[in-house]
Amino acid sequence: EHLESALAEVAAGGLDAWEPLGIRDQSAARRLGALLVRFGLTMPTAYVGGAFHTPDYVKAVDEASRQAMLARSLGASTIVVNPDPIQWGGTLEKSDAELRRQADALA
């Protein structure tokens, strides 16, 4: 919602790059790309997350891959992947089986 003003502030602050938290779709990628050019910013990296520990982890892998391809089209050469926790702000830890599934999904 505030992407344009955020990128303007990044550029005004003397920074030259932006790392988005995911890229929703092609339309969002086009908008972001135009704003990056407008403010003279690059996007060498992009951040994605996902529930890679769940039985339906393939959905998370597919979504992360889709977002990575959109990021690549905007110049990103590195994708920062941060797997989702069991519960944001919670104390539950992933089981050994969930961690193995997550490792397999990331591989």
Secondary structure as UniProt FT lines:
FT   HELIX           3..12
FT   TURN            13..14
FT   HELIX           26..38
FT   TURN            39..40
FT   STRAND          45..50
FT   TURN            52..53
FT   TURN            55..56
FT   HELIX           57..73
FT   TURN            74..75
FT   STRAND          78..83
FT   TURN            88..89
FT   HELIX           96..106
//
